[in-house]
Amino acid sequence: MADYEYLMLSFSRGQSRAEVRQSLAEHAEYGHWDLLRVSLYVGGVRKVVLRRRIIRVQRTA
């Protein structure tokens, strides 16, 4: 079974799509996060859930 860690981000209504896209691209490229879910709420707030696999290193010696 794969273990994941999750990161929740919230973007306000005033942030443009370009700013949100740039932020998500940076998280994906440098933090190795994958997009799991995007929710758009009535007030214009976007909540984004990112996840990445936890890699457990086993001792060899």
FITI-930423 format. One record per residue: residue number from 0; residue in one letter; z, y, x of N, C-alpha, C, O in turn. Coordinates in pm, 1 decimal, decimal comma. Example, Ala and Ser with C-alpha at 12.3 -4.5 7.8 and 13.67 -1.06 7.14 Angstrom:
{0 "a" {780,0 -569,0 1319,0} {780,0 -450,0 1230,0} {780,0 -330,0 1320,0} {846,5 -331,9 1423,6}} {1 "s" {708,0 -225,0 1285,0} {714,0 -106,0 1367,0} {787,0 3,0 1290,0} {803,9 113,8 1340,9}} 
END
This chain:
{0 "m" {0,0 -118,6 83,6} {0,0 0,0 0,0} {0,0 124,4 87,7} {78,8 134,1 181,7}} {1 "a" {-86,0 217,5 58,1} {-97,1 340,0 137,3} {12,1 438,8 97,6} {43,0 456,1 -20,3}} {2 "d" {69,0 502,4 198,2} {166,6 607,5 174,1} {99,0 742,3 193,2} {21,1 760,9 286,7}} {3 "y" {129,0 835,9 104,5} {69,9 968,4 110,9} {179,8 1072,7 109,3} {288,7 1049,6 56,6}} {4 "e" {149,9 1187,9 167,8} {235,3 1303,7 149,8} {154,3 1406,0 72,4} {31,9 1411,8 84,5}} {5 "y" {222,7 1486,1 -6,7} {156,8 1577,6 -98,4} {194,7 1721,2 -66,8} {304,8 1748,5 -18,8}} {6 "l" {102,6 1812,5 -94,0} {123,5 1955,0 -74,5} {72,8 2026,5 -198,7} {-42,5 2010,0 -238,6}} {7 "m" {160,7 2106,6 -259,7} {121,4 2184,3 -377,3} {100,6 2329,2 -337,1} {187,4 2390,3 -274,7}} {8 "l" {-14,0 2383,5 -372,8} {-45,6 2523,3 -347,2} {-67,5 2593,3 -480,3} {-115,7 2533,5 -576,5}} {9 "s" {-31,3 2720,7 -484,2} {-49,6 2799,8 -604,0} {-125,2 2927,1 -566,7} {-89,3 2995,8 -471,0}} {10 "f" {-229,1 2957,7 -642,4} {-309,4 3076,1 -617,8} {-304,4 3166,0 -740,2} {-323,7 3120,2 -852,8}} {11 "s" {-278,3 3293,9 -717,8} {-264,6 3387,8 -828,9} {-400,5 3424,6 -887,3} {-505,3 3393,0 -831,1}} {12 "r" {-395,4 3490,9 -999,3} {-516,9 3531,2 -1068,7} {-598,0 3631,4 -987,0} {-720,6 3635,4 -997,5}} {13 "g" {-531,1 3711,1 -907,0} {-598,5 3815,6 -830,9} {-677,1 3765,9 -711,2} {-759,2 3839,8 -656,9}} {14 "q" {-654,4 3643,9 -669,3} {-727,1 3591,1 -553,9} {-865,8 3544,7 -597,1} {-882,3 3480,5 -700,9}} {15 "s" {-963,3 3577,9 -516,7} {-1101,4 3541,5 -550,9} {-1126,6 3393,9 -520,3} {-1049,5 3329,1 -449,4}} {16 "r" {-1234,3 3343,8 -574,4} {-1272,6 3204,6 -547,7} {-1302,0 3183,1 -400,5} {-1273,6 3076,7 -345,4}} {17 "a" {-1359,1 3284,8 -336,8} {-1391,2 3274,7 -194,9} {-1262,8 3260,0 -110,9} {-1259,6 3181,3 -16,3}} {18 "e" {-1158,7 3334,6 -144,9} {-1030,7 3323,8 -72,9} {-968,6 3186,5 -93,5} {-918,0 3126,3 1,2}} {19 "v" {-972,1 3137,4 -215,1} {-916,8 3005,4 -245,3} {-995,7 2898,3 -171,6} {-937,2 2807,6 -112,4}} {20 "r" {-1126,7 2907,9 -175,0} {-1212,3 2810,9 -107,6} {-1187,1 2811,2 43,0} {-1182,2 2705,0 105,1}} {21 "q" {-1171,1 2929,8 102,1} {-1144,9 2940,2 245,3} {-1010,8 2876,0 281,0} {-1000,8 2804,6 380,8}} {22 "s" {-909,3 2900,8 201,1} {-777,3 2842,4 225,2} {-780,9 2690,3 217,1} {-723,6 2621,7 301,8}} {23 "l" {-848,0 2637,9 115,4} {-857,4 2493,0 99,3} {-939,9 2429,9 211,5} {-908,6 2320,0 257,3}} {24 "a" {-1044,5 2498,8 255,5} {-1125,8 2447,6 365,7} {-1044,2 2440,9 494,3} {-1057,7 2345,1 570,4}} {25 "e" {-959,9 2540,8 520,0} {-875,1 2539,4 639,2} {-773,6 2425,9 634,6} {-750,2 2359,0 735,2}} {26 "h" {-713,1 2404,1 517,2} {-618,2 2293,4 504,0} {-687,7 2159,5 527,9} {-632,4 2070,8 592,9}} {27 "a" {-808,5 2145,8 475,2} {-881,5 2020,1 489,7} {-924,7 1997,3 634,4} {-915,0 1885,8 685,6}} {28 "e" {-972,0 2101,9 699,3} {-1025,7 2085,7 833,6} {-916,5 2067,8 938,1} {-926,1 1979,2 1023,0}} {29 "y" {-813,8 2150,2 932,8} {-712,7 2149,4 1038,3} {-592,4 2061,1 1005,9} {-526,4 2011,4 1097,1}} {30 "g" {-562,8 2040,9 877,6} {-447,3 1960,5 840,3} {-483,1 1823,0 788,8} {-394,3 1742,3 761,1}} {31 "h" {-614,0 1794,2 775,1} {-663,2 1664,7 727,1} {-614,5 1634,3 585,0} {-580,4 1520,2 553,7}} {32 "w" {-611,5 1735,9 500,0} {-572,1 1719,4 361,0} {-694,1 1690,2 275,3} {-803,9 1737,9 304,0}} {33 "d" {-674,7 1611,4 169,5} {-779,0 1582,3 71,2} {-738,6 1644,0 -62,3} {-620,5 1646,3 -97,2}} {34 "l" {-836,0 1693,2 -135,8} {-810,6 1752,7 -266,5} {-783,7 1642,3 -368,1} {-863,6 1549,9 -383,6}} {35 "l" {-670,9 1653,0 -436,5} {-635,8 1553,3 -537,5} {-655,7 1608,9 -678,4} {-715,5 1542,6 -763,2}} {36 "r" {-605,9 1730,5 -703,9} {-611,1 1784,3 -840,5} {-609,2 1936,7 -837,1} {-540,7 1997,4 -754,7}} {37 "v" {-685,4 1997,4 -927,7} {-682,6 2142,5 -947,8} {-654,0 2166,0 -1095,3} {-720,0 2109,5 -1182,4}} {38 "s" {-554,3 2250,6 -1122,3} {-519,7 2285,3 -1260,3} {-530,5 2435,8 -1277,3} {-479,0 2511,7 -1195,2}} {39 "l" {-596,6 2478,9 -1382,7} {-610,0 2620,6 -1414,8} {-525,9 2647,7 -1538,1} {-544,8 2585,1 -1642,4}} {40 "y" {-432,5 2741,8 -1525,4} {-340,0 2772,2 -1633,5} {-383,7 2897,3 -1708,9} {-471,5 2970,7 -1663,5}} {41 "v" {-322,3 2920,6 -1823,6} {-361,7 3027,0 -1915,0} {-358,1 3164,3 -1847,9} {-447,6 3245,4 -1872,0}} {42 "g" {-259,8 3192,7 -1766,0} {-249,1 3322,7 -1701,8} {-346,6 3343,4 -1588,1} {-349,9 3451,2 -1528,7}} {43 "g" {-425,9 3243,1 -1556,4} {-522,8 3253,3 -1448,6} {-474,0 3194,4 -1317,9} {-544,5 3199,7 -1217,1}} {44 "v" {-353,6 3138,0 -1318,3} {-297,7 3078,2 -1197,0} {-363,5 2942,5 -1173,1} {-376,8 2861,3 -1264,8}} {45 "r" {-404,4 2919,5 -1048,3} {-459,8 2788,7 -1010,0} {-354,6 2715,2 -929,4} {-301,4 2769,4 -832,5}} {46 "k" {-324,5 2593,5 -968,0} {-234,7 2509,3 -890,3} {-315,1 2392,5 -836,0} {-386,2 2323,8 -909,3}} {47 "v" {-301,9 2371,9 -705,7} {-381,7 2271,8 -635,6} {-287,8 2171,5 -570,8} {-187,3 2209,7 -510,8}} {48 "v" {-320,2 2043,1 -582,8} {-242,7 1938,2 -517,8} {-332,4 1873,7 -412,6} {-441,7 1825,7 -442,6}} {49 "l" {-283,9 1873,7 -289,4} {-354,2 1811,7 -178,4} {-274,8 1690,7 -132,9} {-153,1 1686,0 -150,7}} {50 "r" {-342,0 1593,2 -74,5} {-270,6 1477,6 -20,6} {-334,6 1433,7 110,1} {-452,7 1457,6 135,3}} {51 "r" {-253,1 1368,7 192,6} {-304,8 1306,5 314,1} {-226,4 1180,2 341,6} {-108,1 1169,0 309,3}} {52 "r" {-295,0 1086,6 401,6} {-236,6 956,0 430,3} {-136,9 968,4 544,8} {-163,4 1035,4 644,7}} {53 "i" {-23,3 903,8 529,4} {75,6 897,0 635,7} {41,2 777,0 722,0} {36,7 663,5 674,5}} {54 "i" {17,3 803,7 848,7} {-18,1 696,4 941,5} {106,5 657,9 1020,7} {160,9 738,1 1096,6}} {55 "r" {149,4 536,8 1002,0} {266,7 487,1 1071,6} {221,1 411,1 1195,9} {141,0 318,0 1187,6}} {56 "v" {273,2 452,1 1310,0} {237,8 388,9 1435,5} {340,2 282,3 1467,5} {460,2 309,6 1471,9}} {57 "q" {293,0 161,1 1489,8} {382,9 51,7 1523,9} {395,5 41,3 1674,1} {298,7 58,2 1748,3}} {58 "r" {514,4 13,6 1716,2} {543,1 0,0 1857,2} {479,1 -127,4 1911,4} {489,0 -233,1 1849,2}} {59 "t" {413,4 -117,9 2026,9} {342,5 -233,6 2081,7} {422,1 -305,0 2189,6} {396,8 -422,7 2215,5}} {60 "a" {515,6 -239,2 2252,2} {591,0 -303,9 2361,5} {737,6 -318,2 2327,2} {815,0 -370,2 2407,6}} 
END
